[in-house]
Amino acid sequence: MLPAVFRSCSAHRLVLLATFSAAVLAPLTSLQAAPRNEPLEADRIVAVVNDEVITASDLRQRLDLALAQLKSRGTSLPPKEELERQMLERLVMDRVQLQLARDSGVKVSDAELDQAIGRIAANNKVSVVEFRAMLEKDGVSYPKFREEIRSEIIISRLREREVENRITISDGEVDNFIAGEQRGGAASGEELQIAHILVRAPEGASPEALQKLQAKAAQAAERARQGEDFAQLAASYSDAPDALNGGDLGFRTQDRLPTIFAQAAAELNPGQSSGVLRSPAGFHVIKLVAKKGGGMDLPPVQQTRVRHILIRVNEVVSEEEGRRKLAAVKERLEKGGADFAELARLYSQDGSAAKGGDLGWIYPGDTVPEFERAMNALTPGQISEPVRSPFGWHLIQVQERRVQDVSDERRRSIARQALRDRRSDDAYQDWLRQIRDRAYVEIRLERE
């Protein structure tokens, strides 16, 4: 089993904040809430999720951002009733995940939140102060924005812990995958841009219910075949978290797509969409948006030999306690007389502890973004300040770096990650369906 620092799903780069929602990462000058001149109605409950409620104002605020996002993308707006229903379901799914995270102790400290918002501001090429002013100018409450980001991070960490960290890939599977690529010519490296629609099917749904859901997906497929805007159809029909992005999965090689998507895409030309596809999560429709690339020549890459000490944060160890403990460890190392490997064996809380914290030679992209950024900023021999990642607090030491041709080894690494990516999408959708089915959900939107 890999030490905790290694990322488990590079397809989404979701593992901490490769997964801010598109509504957050879009240039925020486009997220101005639609002005309202009409008087506000009294707030009311539109859904009950376990022991919490979703109010009409919660839904209205999310709809404002969704509408602004769709307009900024130039996407034709779906009928208001359809968008409202889809948005309420996404609010329900977010609430179910946040409740599960709360009950299992997944938290995000204010310090981590400040760092994340700093990165978002940097992505928009402004300071945090300027970024806050942009938000307020566009009618977006900064405190509410902070809590939205906190929720995004929490859901990302929950997904990683509950889904991605449980995916294991054996050496035999890697061997078979590479052999299959070589036989089938899939090693060309051609990338496909896929957009999708998911109509989620509850576990144990009756044949009648499944028939209705399949009919809904078939209607979306037919409208897509007739040339309607796929992004608008995704916003109207899809239950997937990326529906407001038009269901766009971005460019991926075939081996990084769910198997049913890869098989369907092989029969499509760019611009064409599929019929209804069935998976354990429900019914899908995909569109092949574009193709690019090809060729698997792997240039020399820089590898880093690195070791670390990890302190996990949980119900027993607080954020501040974990950071303080590592700061004390670093002070011992800087004063001399203490050995990094010895302290790693004593304190570190992941699989590398027995090896003195040694993670071996790693490639760019092998670790979560926070760890990699801190690692890349170090010179050989240097020890970082305590660094927070989804796994806890780290002390990181770079031992050495090298640049060499490692094509065969790298190909195995790519194959292993491709297998993870392929399984991750399916596993995540299946997990979402399961936790949604276990939750008590009462929709009251239609009753008002």
C-alpha positions in Angstrom: 0.0 0.0 0.0 1.4 3.4 -0.9 2.2 5.9 1.8 -0.6 8.5 2.3 1.2 11.3 0.5 0.7 9.8 -2.9 -2.3 11.0 -4.8 -4.9 8.4 -5.7 -6.7 10.0 -8.7 -4.9 12.2 -11.2 -7.7 12.2 -13.7 -9.6 14.7 -11.7 -6.7 16.2 -9.8 -9.5 16.3 -7.2 -7.4 15.4 -4.4 -7.3 18.5 -2.6 -8.3 21.2 -4.9 -7.7 20.1 -8.1 -11.4 20.0 -7.2 -12.7 23.4 -6.5 -16.0 23.5 -8.3 -16.0 25.3 -11.6 -18.3 27.9 -10.1 -15.4 28.8 -7.8 -12.5 28.6 -10.3 -14.2 30.5 -13.1 -13.1 34.1 -13.3 -15.1 35.5 -10.5 -16.1 38.7 -12.2 -18.6 36.6 -14.1 -20.3 35.3 -11.0 -22.3 38.4 -10.3 -25.6 37.4 -8.7 -28.7 38.3 -10.7 -30.3 41.5 -9.3 -33.7 41.1 -7.9 -36.2 43.9 -7.9 -39.1 41.8 -6.7 -39.8 41.5 -2.9 -38.3 38.5 -1.2 -40.7 35.8 -0.2 -40.6 34.4 3.3 -38.1 31.6 3.5 -39.4 28.1 3.5 -38.1 24.5 3.6 -37.6 22.9 0.1 -35.9 19.7 1.3 -35.1 17.8 4.5 -31.8 15.8 4.5 -31.5 13.6 7.6 -31.6 16.1 10.5 -31.0 19.2 8.4 -33.1 21.4 6.1 -32.5 23.1 2.8 -34.3 26.4 2.5 -35.6 28.3 -0.5 -32.9 30.9 0.1 -30.2 28.2 0.0 -31.6 27.1 -3.3 -31.9 30.6 -4.7 -28.3 31.5 -3.8 -27.0 28.4 -5.6 -29.2 29.1 -8.6 -27.9 32.6 -8.9 -24.3 31.3 -9.1 -25.3 28.5 -11.5 -27.1 30.9 -13.8 -24.1 33.3 -13.8 -21.8 30.4 -14.5 -23.9 29.1 -17.4 -24.1 32.6 -18.9 -20.3 33.2 -18.5 -19.8 30.0 -20.5 -22.2 31.0 -23.2 -24.4 28.0 -22.4 -28.1 28.3 -23.4 -30.1 28.3 -20.2 -32.3 25.3 -19.5 -35.9 25.8 -18.4 -35.9 27.3 -14.9 -37.9 24.4 -13.4 -35.4 21.8 -14.7 -32.4 23.8 -13.5 -34.1 24.3 -10.1 -34.8 20.6 -9.7 -31.3 19.6 -10.7 -29.7 22.2 -8.4 -31.8 21.0 -5.5 -30.6 17.5 -6.0 -27.0 18.7 -6.0 -27.6 20.6 -2.8 -29.0 17.4 -1.3 -25.9 15.4 -2.4 -23.6 18.1 -1.0 -25.5 18.0 2.3 -25.3 14.2 2.5 -21.6 14.3 2.0 -21.0 17.1 4.4 -23.0 15.3 7.1 -21.0 12.2 6.6 -17.8 14.2 6.8 -18.9 15.9 10.0 -19.8 12.6 11.6 -16.5 11.0 10.7 -14.4 14.0 11.8 -13.3 15.5 8.5 -12.5 19.1 9.1 -10.7 22.1 7.5 -9.0 24.7 9.7 -9.2 28.4 9.1 -5.5 28.4 8.3 -6.0 25.8 5.6 -8.9 27.8 4.2 -6.9 31.0 4.1 -4.2 29.1 2.1 -6.8 27.8 -0.3 -8.4 31.2 -0.9 -4.9 32.6 -1.4 -4.3 30.1 -4.2 -7.7 31.0 -5.8 -6.8 34.7 -5.7 -3.4 33.9 -7.3 -5.1 31.9 -10.1 -7.2 35.1 -10.8 -3.9 37.1 -10.7 -5.0 39.3 -7.8 -4.2 39.6 -4.1 -6.6 38.2 -1.5 -7.6 41.8 -0.6 -8.4 42.6 -4.3 -10.1 39.2 -4.6 -12.4 39.9 -1.7 -13.2 43.3 -3.2 -14.1 41.6 -6.5 -16.5 39.3 -4.8 -18.2 42.0 -2.8 -18.5 44.2 -5.9 -20.2 41.3 -7.7 -22.6 40.8 -4.8 -21.0 37.7 -3.4 -20.8 37.5 0.3 -17.2 36.8 1.3 -18.0 34.9 4.5 -20.4 32.7 2.5 -17.8 32.2 -0.2 -15.3 31.1 2.4 -17.8 28.5 3.7 -18.5 27.3 0.2 -14.8 26.7 -0.3 -14.5 24.9 3.0 -17.3 22.6 1.9 -15.5 21.9 -1.4 -12.3 20.9 0.4 -14.2 18.7 2.9 -16.0 16.9 0.2 -12.8 16.4 -1.7 -11.1 14.9 1.4 -14.1 12.7 2.0 -14.0 11.4 -1.5 -10.3 10.6 -1.2 -10.7 8.8 2.0 -13.9 6.9 1.3 -13.3 6.1 -2.4 -9.9 6.7 -3.8 -7.7 5.5 -1.0 -9.5 2.1 -1.2 -8.6 1.5 -4.8 -5.7 -0.9 -5.1 -3.9 -1.9 -8.3 -1.8 -5.1 -8.4 1.4 -5.5 -10.4 -0.4 -8.3 -12.4 -3.1 -5.8 -13.4 -0.5 -3.4 -14.6 1.2 -6.1 -16.7 -2.1 -7.1 -18.2 -3.0 -3.5 -18.9 0.3 -2.8 -20.7 0.0 -6.0 -22.7 -3.6 -5.1 -23.7 -2.4 -1.6 -24.8 0.3 -3.1 -27.0 -2.1 -5.6 -28.6 -4.8 -3.1 -29.2 -2.7 -0.1 -30.1 -4.1 1.9 -27.3 -0.7 3.3 -26.4 -0.9 6.0 -29.1 -1.6 8.6 -26.4 -4.4 10.1 -28.3 -6.6 12.2 -26.0 -10.4 12.5 -26.2 -12.5 15.3 -24.8 -15.7 13.7 -23.5 -18.8 15.3 -22.0 -21.4 13.2 -20.3 -24.9 13.1 -18.7 -25.6 10.8 -15.8 -29.2 9.9 -14.8 -28.5 8.3 -11.4 -30.5 5.1 -10.6 -31.1 4.4 -6.9 -29.9 1.0 -5.6 -32.8 -1.4 -5.5 -35.0 0.7 -7.8 -38.1 -1.0 -9.1 -38.3 -2.0 -12.8 -40.9 0.7 -13.3 -38.6 3.4 -11.8 -35.6 2.1 -13.8 -37.8 2.3 -17.0 -38.7 6.0 -16.2 -35.0 6.8 -15.6 -33.9 5.1 -18.8 -36.6 7.0 -20.7 -35.3 10.2 -19.3 -31.8 9.4 -20.4 -33.1 8.3 -23.9 -34.8 11.7 -24.2 -31.5 13.5 -23.5 -29.7 11.2 -26.0 -32.3 11.9 -28.7 -32.1 15.7 -28.1 -28.3 15.5 -28.3 -28.5 13.6 -31.5 -30.7 16.2 -33.0 -28.0 18.8 -32.3 -29.2 20.5 -29.2 -26.6 22.2 -26.9 -25.1 19.3 -24.9 -24.0 21.6 -22.1 -27.6 22.8 -21.7 -28.8 19.2 -21.8 -26.3 18.3 -19.1 -27.5 21.2 -16.9 -31.1 20.0 -17.4 -30.7 16.3 -17.1 -27.5 15.2 -15.4 -27.2 14.2 -11.8 -23.4 14.3 -11.9 -21.4 16.9 -9.9 -20.0 18.4 -13.2 -23.4 19.0 -14.8 -23.0 22.8 -14.7 -19.7 22.4 -16.5 -21.6 20.8 -19.4 -20.6 17.4 -18.1 -17.1 18.1 -19.5 -14.5 15.6 -18.4 -11.7 17.4 -20.2 -9.1 15.7 -22.4 -8.1 12.2 -21.3 -6.5 9.2 -23.0 -8.8 6.3 -23.6 -7.3 4.3 -20.8 -8.2 7.0 -18.3 -11.9 6.9 -19.2 -14.4 4.6 -17.6 -14.6 1.5 -19.8 -18.1 2.1 -21.0 -17.2 5.6 -22.1 -14.0 4.5 -23.9 -15.9 1.7 -25.7 -18.7 4.1 -26.8 -16.3 6.9 -27.8 -14.4 4.5 -30.1 -17.6 4.4 -32.3 -18.0 8.2 -32.4 -16.6 11.0 -34.5 -16.0 14.4 -32.9 -19.3 16.2 -32.4 -21.3 12.9 -32.2 -23.1 11.6 -29.1 -24.0 8.1 -28.0 -27.1 6.3 -27.1 -28.0 5.4 -23.6 -25.2 3.5 -21.7 -25.9 1.5 -18.5 -23.6 1.3 -15.5 -24.1 0.5 -11.8 -24.5 4.2 -11.1 -27.4 4.7 -13.6 -27.8 5.7 -17.2 -25.3 7.7 -19.2 -25.1 9.6 -22.5 -21.7 10.8 -23.8 -20.5 13.2 -26.5 -17.1 13.0 -28.1 -16.2 16.7 -28.2 -12.7 16.6 -29.7 -9.6 14.5 -30.2 -5.9 15.5 -30.0 -2.4 14.3 -29.6 -0.9 10.9 -30.1 2.5 9.3 -29.5 3.8 7.9 -26.3 7.5 8.9 -26.5 8.3 9.8 -22.9 11.0 12.5 -22.5 13.4 12.4 -19.6 11.8 13.7 -16.4 13.1 15.0 -13.1 12.7 12.7 -10.2 13.0 13.7 -6.6 14.1 11.4 -3.7 12.2 12.6 -0.7 11.3 11.6 2.8 8.8 12.9 5.2 7.3 12.7 8.7 3.5 12.7 8.8 1.2 13.6 11.8 -2.4 12.8 11.1 -5.2 15.1 12.3 -8.2 13.4 13.9 -10.5 13.5 16.9 -7.5 13.0 19.2 -4.9 15.2 17.5 -6.1 18.8 16.6 -4.8 20.9 13.8 -2.7 23.1 16.1 -1.4 20.2 18.0 -0.2 18.4 14.9 1.5 21.5 13.5 3.1 22.2 16.8 4.4 18.7 17.2 6.1 18.9 13.8 7.5 22.3 14.5 9.2 20.8 17.6 10.6 17.9 15.6 12.0 20.4 13.0 13.6 22.4 15.8 15.3 19.2 17.1 16.6 18.5 13.6 17.9 22.0 13.1 19.8 22.1 16.4 21.6 18.9 15.3 22.1 15.6 17.0 18.8 14.2 15.8 18.5 11.9 12.8 15.6 12.5 10.4 15.1 8.8 9.7 15.1 8.0 13.4 12.5 10.6 14.2 10.4 9.4 11.2 10.3 5.9 12.6 9.4 7.3 16.0 6.7 9.9 15.0 5.5 9.3 11.4 2.0 7.9 10.9 2.1 6.3 7.5 3.5 3.3 5.7 6.9 5.0 5.1 7.7 5.2 8.9 9.5 1.8 9.0 11.8 3.1 6.2 12.7 6.3 8.0 10.0 8.2 6.1 11.7 7.4 2.8 9.3 7.7 -0.2 11.9 6.8 -2.7 12.2 8.4 -6.2 8.9 10.1 -7.2 7.8 11.7 -10.4 6.0 15.0 -10.9 2.3 14.4 -10.2 2.8 11.4 -8.0 1.9 13.3 -4.8 -0.9 15.6 -3.7 -0.5 19.2 -4.8 0.3 20.7 -1.4 3.1 18.2 -0.8 4.5 18.6 -4.3 4.6 22.4 -4.2 6.5 22.3 -0.9 8.9 19.6 -2.1 9.7 21.5 -5.3 10.6 24.6 -3.3 13.3 22.7 -1.3 16.9 22.3 -2.2 18.6 18.9 -1.5 19.1 18.5 2.3 16.6 21.3 3.2 13.7 20.6 5.6 10.4 22.3 5.0 8.2 24.1 7.5 5.2 22.0 8.6 3.0 21.5 5.4 -0.7 20.7 5.5 -2.1 18.2 3.0 -5.4 16.2 2.9 -3.6 13.5 5.0 -2.3 15.7 7.8 0.9 17.7 8.6 4.2 16.8 7.0 7.9 17.7 7.5 9.5 17.1 4.1 13.2 16.7 3.2 14.5 16.4 -0.3 17.5 14.1 -0.4 18.5 14.4 -4.1 17.2 14.9 -7.6 18.0 13.4 -10.9 16.9 13.7 -14.6 17.0 10.5 -16.6 15.2 8.4 -19.2 12.9 6.1 -17.3 10.4 5.3 -20.0 9.7 1.6 -19.0 9.3 2.5 -15.4 7.3 5.5 -16.2 5.0 3.6 -18.5 4.2 1.3 -15.6 3.5 4.3 -13.4 1.2 5.7 -16.1 -0.6 2.4 -16.5 -1.2 2.1 -12.8 -2.6 5.6 -12.6 -4.7 5.0 -15.6 -6.3 2.0 -13.9 -6.9 4.1 -10.8 -8.5 6.9 -12.8 -10.7 4.5 -14.7 -12.0 2.8 -11.5 -12.2 6.1 -9.5 -15.0 7.6 -11.6 -17.2 4.5 -11.4 -16.4 3.9 -7.7 -17.2 7.5 -6.8 -20.6 7.5 -8.6 -21.5 4.2 -7.0 -20.5 5.5 -3.6 -22.6 8.7 -4.1 -25.6 6.5 -5.1 -25.2 4.4 -2.0 -24.9 7.3 0.5 -27.9 9.0 -1.2 -30.0 5.9 -0.9 -29.1 5.5 2.8 -30.0 9.1 3.7 -33.5 10.2 4.6 -34.4 12.8 2.0 -37.8 14.5 1.7 -38.2 16.9 -1.3 -40.8 19.6 -0.6 -40.2 21.8 -3.6 -43.2 20.6 -5.6 -45.5 20.9 -2.6 -45.1 24.7 -2.3 
